């Protein structure tokens, strides 16, 4: 009696076992994912708009841009706390911004005309902001967040 191959399946059984494993692996990998993949374009890249609240007026730069996500960086150059407010198709406001401090307001603006005011400690001349049609997608643009 030979001890060769003790504990091992005969060659034919081993080949059948490998074939069954290969088929099951191929079937399970074929079931992964979906054949219907929606490749929606990315939204427009966010932009930064600056606003300055000074003695008696609010200035916004740029004062016209396309619809989408906008971050307003507000500098309070007045002598009293102010609350930067956008009024239009979508309203938004900041908490009080102390004199000499910066403030931020992040908002997804739809198309329309807006008025930027700084209420609180004093009255100031409002700034007009024009938001145009939605900005282009940032699809296929490198170095985007």
DSSP file (Angstrom, degrees, kcal/mol; ACC not computed):
  #  RESIDUE AA STRUCTURE BP1 BP2  ACC     N-H-->O    O-->H-N    N-H-->O    O-->H-N    TCO  KAPPA ALPHA  PHI   PSI    X-CA   Y-CA   Z-CA
    1    1 A X              0   0    0      0, 0.0     2,-0.3     0, 0.0     0, 0.0   0.000 360.0 360.0 360.0 138.1    0.0    0.0    0.0
    2    2 A X        -     0   0    0      1,-0.1     0, 0.0     2,-0.1     0, 0.0  -0.697 360.0-160.3 -96.8 143.5    1.3    3.4   -0.9
    3    3 A X    >   +     0   0    0     -2,-0.3     3,-1.4     3,-0.1     2,-0.3   0.361  55.8 120.9 -99.0   3.5    1.3    6.4    1.4
    4    4 A X  T 3  S+     0   0    0      1,-0.3    -2,-0.1     0, 0.0     0, 0.0  -0.512  79.6  11.4 -70.2 129.4    1.6    8.8   -1.5
    5    5 A X  T >  S+     0   0    0     -2,-0.3     3,-1.7     1,-0.3    -1,-0.3   0.659  82.3 163.4  80.6  15.4   -1.3   11.3   -1.7
    6    6 A X  T <  S+     0   0    0     -3,-1.4    -1,-0.3     1,-0.3     3,-0.1  -0.523  71.0  15.6 -68.4 132.0   -2.7   10.4    1.8
    7    7 A X  T 3  S+     0   0    0      1,-0.3     2,-0.4    -2,-0.2    -1,-0.3   0.483 108.2 105.9  84.7   2.9   -5.0   13.2    2.9
    8    8 A X  S <  S-     0   0    0     -3,-1.7    -1,-0.3     0, 0.0     2,-0.2  -0.888  73.3-116.0-116.7 147.5   -5.3   14.6   -0.6
    9    9 A X        -     0   0    0     -2,-0.4     5,-0.0     1,-0.1    -3,-0.0  -0.492  43.2 -96.2 -74.5 149.0   -8.1   14.3   -3.0
   10   10 A X     >  -     0   0    0     -2,-0.2     4,-2.3     1,-0.1     3,-0.4  -0.248  41.1-101.8 -61.1 158.2   -7.4   12.4   -6.2
   11   11 A X  H  > S+     0   0    0      1,-0.2     4,-2.2     2,-0.2     5,-0.2   0.835 119.8  51.0 -53.2 -43.3   -6.5   14.5   -9.2
   12   12 A X  H  > S+     0   0    0      1,-0.2     4,-1.9     2,-0.2    -1,-0.2   0.903 112.1  46.6 -66.2 -40.9   -9.9   14.3  -10.9
   13   13 A X  H  > S+     0   0    0     -3,-0.4     4,-2.3     2,-0.2    -2,-0.2   0.889 110.8  53.0 -67.2 -39.4  -11.7   15.4   -7.8
   14   14 A X  H  X S+     0   0    0     -4,-2.3     4,-2.3     1,-0.2    -2,-0.2   0.912 108.6  49.3 -63.8 -42.5   -9.2   18.2   -7.2
   15   15 A X  H  X S+     0   0    0     -4,-2.2     4,-2.2     1,-0.2    -1,-0.2   0.895 111.0  49.9 -63.9 -39.8   -9.7   19.6  -10.7
   16   16 A X  H  X S+     0   0    0     -4,-1.9     4,-2.3     2,-0.2    -1,-0.2   0.884 109.7  51.8 -65.6 -38.3  -13.5   19.5  -10.3
   17   17 A X  H  X S+     0   0    0     -4,-2.3     4,-2.3     2,-0.2    -2,-0.2   0.928 110.9  46.8 -64.8 -45.6  -13.2   21.4   -7.0
   18   18 A X  H  X S+     0   0    0     -4,-2.3     4,-2.5     1,-0.2    -2,-0.2   0.884 111.8  51.6 -63.4 -38.7  -11.0   24.1   -8.6
   19   19 A X  H  X S+     0   0    0     -4,-2.2     4,-2.3     2,-0.2    -1,-0.2   0.913 110.0  48.8 -64.7 -42.2  -13.4   24.4  -11.5
   20   20 A X  H  X S+     0   0    0     -4,-2.3     4,-2.3     2,-0.2    -2,-0.2   0.899 112.1  49.1 -65.1 -40.8  -16.4   24.8   -9.1
   21   21 A X  H  X S+     0   0    0     -4,-2.3     4,-2.3     2,-0.2    -2,-0.2   0.908 111.2  50.0 -64.4 -42.0  -14.5   27.4   -7.1
   22   22 A X  H  X S+     0   0    0     -4,-2.5     4,-2.3     2,-0.2    -2,-0.2   0.908 111.8  47.4 -63.4 -42.8  -13.6   29.3  -10.3
   23   23 A X  H  X S+     0   0    0     -4,-2.3     4,-2.4     2,-0.2    -2,-0.2   0.916 112.5  48.6 -65.9 -43.3  -17.2   29.3  -11.5
   24   24 A X  H  X S+     0   0    0     -4,-2.3     4,-2.3     1,-0.2    -1,-0.2   0.881 111.7  50.3 -66.3 -36.5  -18.6   30.4   -8.2
   25   25 A X  H  X S+     0   0    0     -4,-2.3     4,-2.3     2,-0.2     5,-0.2   0.920 111.2  48.6 -65.6 -42.7  -16.1   33.3   -8.0
   26   26 A X  H  X S+     0   0    0     -4,-2.3     4,-1.9     1,-0.2    -2,-0.2   0.905 112.8  48.0 -64.0 -41.2  -16.9   34.4  -11.5
   27   27 A X  H  X S+     0   0    0     -4,-2.4     4,-1.0     2,-0.2    -1,-0.2   0.902 112.5  47.9 -66.7 -40.6  -20.6   34.4  -10.8
   28   28 A X  H  < S+     0   0    0     -4,-2.3     4,-0.4     1,-0.2     3,-0.2   0.882 113.3  47.3 -70.7 -36.3  -20.2   36.3   -7.5
   29   29 A X  H >< S+     0   0    0     -4,-2.3     3,-1.0     1,-0.2    -1,-0.2   0.848 108.3  56.2 -70.6 -33.3  -18.0   38.9   -9.1
   30   30 A X  H 3< S+     0   0    0     -4,-1.9    -1,-0.2     1,-0.2    -2,-0.2   0.755 102.7  56.2 -68.2 -23.6  -20.4   39.3  -12.0
   31   31 A X  T 3< S+     0   0    0     -4,-1.0    -1,-0.2    -3,-0.2    -2,-0.2   0.575  85.9 103.8 -85.1  -9.7  -23.2   40.1   -9.6
   32   32 A X  S <  S+     0   0    0     -3,-1.0    -3,-0.0    -4,-0.4    -4,-0.0  -0.458  76.2   5.1 -74.0 144.2  -21.3   43.0   -8.1
   33   33 A X  S    S-     0   0    0     -2,-0.1     2,-0.4     2,-0.0     3,-0.0  -0.141  86.5 -80.1  81.3-176.5  -22.4   46.5   -9.0
   34   34 A X        -     0   0    0      1,-0.1     3,-0.1    -2,-0.0    -2,-0.0  -0.961  13.8-144.6-128.6 144.1  -25.2   47.7  -11.1
   35   35 A X  S    S+     0   0    0     -2,-0.4     2,-0.8     1,-0.2    -1,-0.1   0.666  94.0  68.1 -80.7 -14.8  -25.6   47.8  -14.9
   36   36 A X        +     0   0    0      2,-0.0     2,-0.6    -3,-0.0    -1,-0.2  -0.829  67.0 170.4-107.4  93.4  -27.6   51.1  -14.5
   37   37 A X        -     0   0    0     -2,-0.8     2,-0.7    -3,-0.1    -2,-0.0  -0.912  24.6-147.8-110.3 117.4  -25.1   53.7  -13.3
   38   38 A X        -     0   0    0     -2,-0.6     2,-1.1     1,-0.1    -2,-0.0  -0.740   8.2-165.8 -84.7 114.6  -26.2   57.3  -13.2
   39   39 A X        -     0   0    0     -2,-0.7     2,-0.1     3,-0.0    -1,-0.1  -0.602  15.0-175.6-100.3  71.4  -23.2   59.5  -13.9
   40   40 A X        -     0   0    0     -2,-1.1    -2,-0.0     1,-0.1     2,-0.0  -0.403  30.2-106.5 -67.2 141.7  -24.7   62.8  -12.8
   41   41 A X        -     0   0    0      1,-0.1    -1,-0.1    -2,-0.1     2,-0.0  -0.323  37.3-102.9 -67.3 153.4  -22.5   65.8  -13.4
   42   42 A X        -     0   0    0      1,-0.1    97,-0.4    -3,-0.1    96,-0.3  -0.353  41.1-102.2 -69.6 155.0  -20.9   67.4  -10.3
   43   43 A X        -     0   0    0     94,-0.2    95,-1.2     1,-0.2    -1,-0.1  -0.247  51.8 -76.4 -70.3 169.2  -22.4   70.7   -9.1
   44   44 A X        -     0   0    0     93,-0.2    25,-0.3    91,-0.2    93,-0.2  -0.313  56.5 -96.6 -63.7 149.2  -20.7   74.0   -9.8
   45   45 A X        -     0   0    0     91,-0.4    -1,-0.1     1,-0.1    90,-0.1  -0.444  46.1-106.2 -66.3 139.4  -17.6   74.8   -7.8
   46   46 A X        -     0   0    0     -2,-0.1     2,-0.3    -3,-0.1    24,-0.2  -0.310  35.7-149.5 -64.8 151.5  -18.3   77.0   -4.8
   47   47 A X  E     -a   70   0A   0     22,-1.7    24,-2.5    -3,-0.1     2,-0.5  -0.846   6.8-131.8-120.5 160.1  -17.3   80.6   -5.1
   48   48 A X  E     -a   71   0A   0     -2,-0.3     2,-0.4    22,-0.2    24,-0.2  -0.954  20.4-172.4-113.8 128.4  -16.2   83.2   -2.5
   49   49 A X  E     -a   72   0A   0     22,-2.6    24,-2.6    -2,-0.5     2,-0.3  -0.960  14.4-140.8-119.4 136.4  -17.7   86.7   -2.5
   50   50 A X  E     -aB  73  61A   0     11,-2.4    11,-2.8    -2,-0.4     2,-0.4  -0.742  14.8-170.5-100.0 147.3  -16.4   89.4   -0.2
   51   51 A X  E     -aB  74  60A   0     22,-2.7    24,-2.6    -2,-0.3     2,-0.5  -0.994   5.5-159.9-134.5 141.7  -18.6   92.0    1.6
   52   52 A X  E     -aB  75  59A   0      7,-2.8     7,-2.4    -2,-0.4     2,-0.7  -0.984   3.0-161.7-126.0 124.3  -17.5   95.1    3.5
   53   53 A X  E     +aB  76  58A   0     22,-2.8    24,-2.8    -2,-0.5    25,-0.4  -0.917  32.2 153.4-104.8 111.0  -19.7   96.8    6.0
   54   54 A X  E >   - B   0  57A   0      3,-2.5     2,-1.2    -2,-0.7     3,-0.5  -0.342  52.8 -35.1-120.8-159.6  -18.3  100.3    6.5
   55   55 A X  T 3  S-     0   0    0      1,-0.3    -1,-0.1    22,-0.2    69,-0.1  -0.502 124.0 -24.3 -68.4  98.4  -19.4  103.7    7.5
   56   56 A X  T 3  S+     0   0    0     -2,-1.2    69,-3.0    67,-0.1     2,-0.3   0.497 123.6  69.5  81.1   5.4  -23.0  103.9    6.2
   57   57 A X  E <   -Bc  54 125A   0     -3,-0.5    -3,-2.5    67,-0.3     2,-0.4  -0.998  60.4-140.7-153.7 158.6  -22.7  101.4    3.4
   58   58 A X  E     -B   53   0A   0     67,-2.0     2,-0.4    -2,-0.3    -5,-0.2  -0.970  20.4-166.6-116.1 132.4  -22.4   97.7    2.4
   59   59 A X  E     -B   52   0A   0     -7,-2.4    -7,-2.8    -2,-0.4     2,-0.4  -0.975   2.3-169.0-121.5 135.6  -20.2   96.7   -0.5
   60   60 A X  E     -B   51   0A   0     -2,-0.4     2,-0.4    -9,-0.2    -9,-0.2  -0.981  16.2-135.4-123.5 133.7  -20.3   93.3   -2.2
   61   61 A X  E    S+B   50   0A   0    -11,-2.8   -11,-2.4    -2,-0.4     2,-0.1  -0.981  89.5  21.2-139.4 125.5  -17.6   92.2   -4.7
   62   62 A X  S    S-     0   0    0     -2,-0.4    -1,-0.3   -13,-0.2     3,-0.1   0.650  76.2-168.4 -72.8 157.2  -18.4   90.8   -7.2
   63   63 A X  S    S+     0   0    0      1,-0.2    67,-2.9    -2,-0.1     2,-0.3   0.387  71.4  44.2 -98.4   4.2  -22.0   92.0   -7.2
   64   64 A X  E     +e  130   0B   0     65,-0.2     2,-0.3    67,-0.0    67,-0.2  -0.972  66.0 136.2-147.0 136.7  -23.1   89.6  -10.0
   65   65 A X  E     -e  131   0B   0     65,-1.7    67,-3.1    -2,-0.3     2,-0.1  -0.941  50.8 -75.0-163.7 172.6  -22.4   85.9  -10.4
   66   66 A X  E     -e  132   0B   0     -2,-0.3    68,-0.2    65,-0.2    67,-0.2  -0.409  54.2 -90.8 -82.5 158.1  -24.1   82.6  -11.3
   67   67 A X  E    S+e  134   0B   0     66,-0.9    68,-2.2    65,-0.9     2,-0.3  -0.289  78.3  77.6 -66.1 150.2  -26.4   80.6   -9.1
   68   68 A X  E    S- D   0 109A   0     41,-1.7    41,-2.2    66,-0.2     2,-0.3  -0.924  85.4 -14.2 143.8-166.0  -25.0   78.0   -6.8
   69   69 A X  E     - D   0 108A   0     -2,-0.3   -22,-1.7   -25,-0.3     2,-0.4  -0.527  62.5-179.7 -73.5 126.6  -23.1   77.6   -3.5
   70   70 A X  E     -aD  47 107A   0     37,-2.7    37,-2.7    -2,-0.3     2,-0.6  -0.985  19.5-156.7-130.6 136.4  -21.6   80.9   -2.4
   71   71 A X  E     -aD  48 106A   0    -24,-2.5   -22,-2.6    -2,-0.4     2,-0.5  -0.965  13.3-154.9-112.0 117.5  -19.5   81.7    0.7
   72   72 A X  E     -aD  49 105A   0     33,-3.5    33,-2.0    -2,-0.6     2,-0.6  -0.798   1.7-160.1 -90.3 128.2  -19.7   85.4    1.8
   73   73 A X  E     -aD  50 104A   0    -24,-2.6   -22,-2.7    -2,-0.5     2,-0.5  -0.953  16.3-162.9-107.3 115.2  -16.7   86.6    3.7
   74   74 A X  E     -aD  51 103A   0     29,-3.2    29,-2.5    -2,-0.6     2,-0.6  -0.852  11.9-160.1-109.1 130.1  -17.8   89.8    5.6
   75   75 A X  E     -aD  52 102A   0    -24,-2.6   -22,-2.8    -2,-0.5     2,-1.0  -0.941  10.2-150.3-106.7 120.8  -15.5   92.4    7.1
   76   76 A X  E     +a   53   0A   0     25,-1.8    24,-2.8    -2,-0.6    25,-0.2  -0.788  27.2 163.4 -92.0 100.9  -17.1   94.6    9.7
   77   77 A X        +     0   0    0    -24,-2.8   -22,-0.2    -2,-1.0   -23,-0.2   0.234  44.9  99.8-100.4  11.9  -15.3   97.9    9.5
   78   78 A X  S    S-     0   0    0    -25,-0.4    22,-0.2     2,-0.2   -23,-0.1  -0.262  83.3-112.7 -88.3-179.3  -17.9   99.8   11.4
   79   79 A X  S    S+     0   0    0     20,-0.1     2,-0.3   -25,-0.1    20,-0.1   0.386  93.2  49.5 -96.1   2.6  -17.8  100.8   15.1
   80   80 A X  S    S-     0   0    0     18,-0.1    -2,-0.2    17,-0.0    42,-0.1  -0.936  94.8 -84.8-139.0 160.4  -20.7   98.6   16.2
   81   81 A X        -     0   0    0     -2,-0.3    40,-2.0    18,-0.1     2,-0.3  -0.372  48.9-169.1 -63.3 142.4  -21.8   94.9   15.9
   82   82 A X  E     -GF  97 120B   0     15,-2.1    15,-3.8    38,-0.2     2,-0.5  -0.898  22.2-140.8-131.7 161.8  -23.7   94.2   12.7
   83   83 A X  E     - F   0 119B   0     36,-3.2    36,-1.7    -2,-0.3     2,-0.3  -0.959  21.4-141.7-124.4 110.1  -25.8   91.4   11.3
   84   84 A X  E     - F   0 118B   0     -2,-0.5    10,-2.1    11,-0.4     2,-0.4  -0.575  25.8-174.0 -75.3 127.2  -25.2   90.8    7.5
   85   85 A X  E     -HF  93 117B   0     32,-3.0    32,-2.7    -2,-0.3     2,-0.5  -0.981  19.3-157.8-130.7 135.2  -28.5   89.9    5.8
   86   86 A X  E     -HF  92 116B   0      6,-3.4     6,-1.9    -2,-0.4     2,-0.4  -0.944  14.5-171.7-106.8 130.2  -29.3   88.8    2.3
   87   87 A X  E     + F   0 115B   0     28,-2.0    28,-2.3    -2,-0.5     2,-0.3  -0.985  38.2  77.6-124.2 133.7  -32.9   89.4    1.2
   88   88 A X  S    S-     0   0    0     -2,-0.4    26,-0.2    26,-0.2     3,-0.1  -0.938  99.7 -18.6 168.4-147.3  -34.4   88.0   -2.1
   89   89 A X  S    S+     0   0    0     24,-0.4     2,-0.4    -2,-0.3    22,-0.1   0.809 140.0  27.8 -57.7 -28.7  -35.6   84.7   -3.5
   90   90 A X  S    S-     0   0    0     20,-0.2     2,-0.3     2,-0.0    -1,-0.2  -0.986  83.2-148.3-134.1 124.6  -33.8   83.1   -0.6
   91   91 A X        +     0   0    0     -2,-0.4     2,-0.3    -4,-0.1    -4,-0.2  -0.686  22.8 164.7 -94.1 145.0  -33.1   84.9    2.7
   92   92 A X  E     -H   86   0B   0     -6,-1.9    -6,-3.4    -2,-0.3     2,-0.3  -0.984   8.6-177.8-154.2 153.7  -30.0   84.3    4.8
   93   93 A X  E     -H   85   0B   0     -2,-0.3    -8,-0.2    -8,-0.2     2,-0.2  -0.987  18.8-129.9-152.3 157.5  -28.3   86.1    7.7
   94   94 A X        -     0   0    0    -10,-2.1     3,-0.1    -2,-0.3    11,-0.1  -0.623  33.0-103.2 -99.3 163.2  -25.3   85.9   10.0
   95   95 A X        -     0   0    0     -2,-0.2   -11,-0.4     1,-0.2    -1,-0.1  -0.345  69.6 -58.9 -69.6 170.4  -25.1   86.1   13.7
   96   96 A X        -     0   0    0    -13,-0.1     2,-0.5   -15,-0.1   -13,-0.2  -0.271  53.6-148.2 -56.5 135.1  -23.9   89.5   15.0
   97   97 A X  B     -G   82   0B   0    -15,-3.8   -15,-2.1    -3,-0.1     3,-0.1  -0.936  15.6-131.0-107.9 122.4  -20.4   90.3   13.7
   98   98 A X    >   -     0   0    0     -2,-0.5     3,-2.1   -17,-0.2   -22,-0.3  -0.306  37.3 -81.8 -71.7 154.3  -18.3   92.4   16.2
   99   99 A X  T 3  S+     0   0    0      1,-0.3   -22,-0.2   -20,-0.1    -1,-0.1  -0.308 117.0  12.9 -57.5 134.0  -16.4   95.5   15.0
  100  100 A X  T 3  S+     0   0    0    -24,-2.8     2,-0.3     1,-0.3    -1,-0.3   0.381 105.7 112.0  81.9  -5.1  -13.1   94.6   13.3
  101  101 A X    <   -     0   0    0     -3,-2.1   -25,-1.8   -25,-0.2    -1,-0.3  -0.702  63.4-126.7-101.1 152.5  -14.0   90.9   13.1
  102  102 A X  E     -D   75   0A   0     -2,-0.3     2,-0.3   -27,-0.2   -27,-0.2  -0.597  23.2-165.1 -90.0 160.1  -14.7   88.9   10.0
  103  103 A X  E     -D   74   0A   0    -29,-2.5   -29,-3.2    -2,-0.2     2,-0.4  -0.944   6.1-145.4-138.3 161.1  -17.8   86.8    9.5
  104  104 A X  E     -D   73   0A   0     -2,-0.3     2,-0.4   -31,-0.2   -31,-0.2  -0.968  10.5-175.5-130.8 146.2  -18.9   84.1    7.1
  105  105 A X  E     -D   72   0A   0    -33,-2.0   -33,-3.5    -2,-0.4     2,-0.5  -0.947   6.6-167.6-140.8 117.7  -22.2   83.1    5.4
  106  106 A X  E     +D   71   0A   0     -2,-0.4     2,-0.3   -35,-0.2   -35,-0.2  -0.930  22.1 155.6-110.1 122.6  -22.5   80.0    3.3
  107  107 A X  E     -D   70   0A   0    -37,-2.7   -37,-2.7    -2,-0.5     2,-0.9  -0.999  44.8-128.0-149.5 145.1  -25.6   79.7    1.2
  108  108 A X  E     -D   69   0A   0     -2,-0.3     2,-0.4   -39,-0.2   -39,-0.3  -0.838  37.9-158.2 -93.7 103.5  -26.9   78.0   -2.0
  109  109 A X  E     -D   68   0A   0    -41,-2.2   -41,-1.7    -2,-0.9     2,-0.1  -0.706   6.5-150.3 -93.6 129.0  -28.4   80.9   -3.9
  110  110 A X        -     0   0    0     -2,-0.4   -20,-0.2   -43,-0.2   -21,-0.1  -0.428  43.8 -72.5 -82.5 169.2  -31.0   80.5   -6.7
  111  111 A X  S    S+     0   0    0     -2,-0.1     2,-0.3   -22,-0.1    21,-0.2  -0.307  85.5  82.3 -62.3 142.0  -31.2   82.9   -9.6
  112  112 A X  E    S- I   0 131B   0     19,-2.4    19,-3.0    -3,-0.1     2,-0.4  -0.908  77.1 -62.0 152.9-177.1  -32.7   86.4   -8.7
  113  113 A X  E     - I   0 130B   0     -2,-0.3   -24,-0.4    17,-0.2     2,-0.3  -0.853  48.1-171.7-103.4 137.6  -32.0   89.8   -7.4
  114  114 A X  E     - I   0 129B   0     15,-3.1    15,-2.3    -2,-0.4     2,-0.4  -0.854  18.6-143.5-127.1 159.7  -30.9   90.3   -3.8
  115  115 A X  E     -FI  87 128B   0    -28,-2.3   -28,-2.0    -2,-0.3     2,-0.6  -0.995  13.2-154.7-124.4 124.7  -30.3   93.1   -1.3
  116  116 A X  E     +FI  86 127B   0     11,-3.2    11,-2.6    -2,-0.4     2,-0.3  -0.885  22.5 170.5-101.7 121.2  -27.4   92.9    1.1
  117  117 A X  E     -F   85   0B   0    -32,-2.7   -32,-3.0    -2,-0.6     2,-0.4  -0.843  30.2-144.8-126.3 163.4  -27.8   94.9    4.3
  118  118 A X  E     +F   84   0B   0     -2,-0.3     4,-0.3   -34,-0.2   -34,-0.2  -0.809  29.1 175.0-130.2  90.7  -26.0   95.2    7.6
  119  119 A X  E     +F   83   0B   0    -36,-1.7   -36,-3.2    -2,-0.4     2,-0.5  -0.385  38.7  66.7 -88.3 170.7  -28.5   95.8   10.4
  120  120 A X  E    S+F   82   0B   0    -38,-0.2   -38,-0.2    -2,-0.1    -1,-0.1  -0.900 101.7  22.2 127.6-103.5  -27.8   95.9   14.0
  121  121 A X  S    S+     0   0    0    -40,-2.0     2,-0.3    -2,-0.5   -39,-0.1   0.743 125.6   3.7 -77.1 -24.6  -25.8   98.8   15.4
  122  122 A X  S    S-     0   0    0     -4,-0.3     2,-0.4   -41,-0.2    -1,-0.1  -0.961  73.7-100.2-154.0 168.6  -26.3  101.3   12.6
  123  123 A X        +     0   0    0     -2,-0.3     2,-0.3    -4,-0.1   -67,-0.1  -0.803  40.8 179.9 -97.5 138.4  -28.1  101.9    9.4
  124  124 A X        -     0   0    0     -2,-0.4   -67,-0.3    -6,-0.1     2,-0.3  -0.957  36.6 -96.2-137.1 155.0  -26.2  101.5    6.2
  125  125 A X  B     -c   57   0A   0    -69,-3.0   -67,-2.0    -2,-0.3     2,-0.0  -0.530  48.7-123.3 -67.4 126.3  -26.9  101.8    2.5
  126  126 A X        -     0   0    0     -2,-0.3     2,-0.4   -69,-0.2    -9,-0.2  -0.308  16.3-131.0 -72.6 158.1  -27.7   98.3    1.1
  127  127 A X  E     - I   0 116B   0    -11,-2.6   -11,-3.2   -68,-0.1     2,-0.4  -0.857  14.9-131.5-105.9 144.5  -25.8   96.7   -1.7
  128  128 A X  E     - I   0 115B   0     -2,-0.4     2,-0.4   -13,-0.2   -13,-0.2  -0.814  21.4-169.3 -96.7 135.3  -27.6   95.1   -4.7
  129  129 A X  E     - I   0 114B   0    -15,-2.3   -15,-3.1    -2,-0.4     2,-0.5  -0.993   7.0-157.2-127.4 130.3  -26.5   91.6   -5.8
  130  130 A X  E     -eI  64 113B   0    -67,-2.9   -65,-1.7    -2,-0.4     2,-0.6  -0.936   4.0-164.6-110.6 121.4  -27.6   90.0   -9.1
  131  131 A X  E     -eI  65 112B   0    -19,-3.0   -19,-2.4    -2,-0.5   -65,-0.2  -0.930  13.8-166.3-108.0 118.2  -27.5   86.2   -9.2
  132  132 A X  E     -e   66   0B   0    -67,-3.1   -65,-0.9    -2,-0.6     3,-0.1   0.059  39.2 -42.2 -87.3-162.9  -27.7   84.9  -12.8
  133  133 A X  E    S-     0   0B   0    -67,-0.2   -66,-0.9     1,-0.2    -1,-0.2  -0.141  83.8 -69.0 -60.9 161.3  -28.4   81.4  -14.2
  134  134 A X  E     -e   67   0B   0    -68,-0.2   -66,-0.2     1,-0.1    -1,-0.2  -0.198  56.6-112.2 -55.8 138.1  -26.7   78.4  -12.6
  135  135 A X        -     0   0    0    -68,-2.2   -91,-0.2     1,-0.1    -1,-0.1  -0.248  41.8 -85.4 -68.1 160.1  -23.0   78.2  -13.0
  136  136 A X        -     0   0    0      1,-0.1   -91,-0.4   -93,-0.1    -1,-0.1  -0.235  51.1 -93.8 -64.3 154.3  -21.4   75.4  -15.1
  137  137 A X        -     0   0    0    -93,-0.2   -93,-0.2     1,-0.1   -94,-0.2  -0.304  20.9-135.9 -63.5 151.2  -20.7   72.0  -13.6
  138  138 A X    >   +     0   0    0    -95,-1.2     3,-1.6   -96,-0.3   -95,-0.1   0.152  56.4 142.2 -94.7  18.2  -17.2   71.4  -12.3
  139  139 A X  T 3  S+     0   0    0    -97,-0.4     3,-0.1     1,-0.3   -98,-0.1  -0.337  70.2  10.4 -59.0 137.6  -17.2   68.0  -13.9
  140  140 A X  T 3  S+     0   0    0      1,-0.2     2,-0.5    -2,-0.0    -1,-0.3   0.671  94.1 130.4  64.8  20.6  -13.8   67.1  -15.4
  141  141 A X    X   -     0   0    0     -3,-1.6     3,-0.5     1,-0.0    -1,-0.2  -0.914  55.0-128.1-102.2 129.8  -12.0   70.0  -13.7
  142  142 A X  T 3  S+     0   0    0     -2,-0.5    -1,-0.0     1,-0.2    -3,-0.0  -0.316  81.0  23.3 -75.5 157.6   -8.9   69.0  -11.9
  143  143 A X  T 3  S+     0   0    0      1,-0.2     2,-0.3    -2,-0.0    -1,-0.2   0.812  80.7 147.9  59.9  37.4   -8.0   69.9   -8.3
  144  144 A X    <         0   0    0     -3,-0.5    -1,-0.2    -6,-0.1   -99,-0.0  -0.772 360.0 360.0 -96.7 146.9  -11.6   70.4   -7.2
  145  145 A X              0   0    0     -2,-0.3    -1,-0.1     0, 0.0    -2,-0.0   0.520 360.0 360.0 -68.8 360.0  -12.7   69.6   -3.6
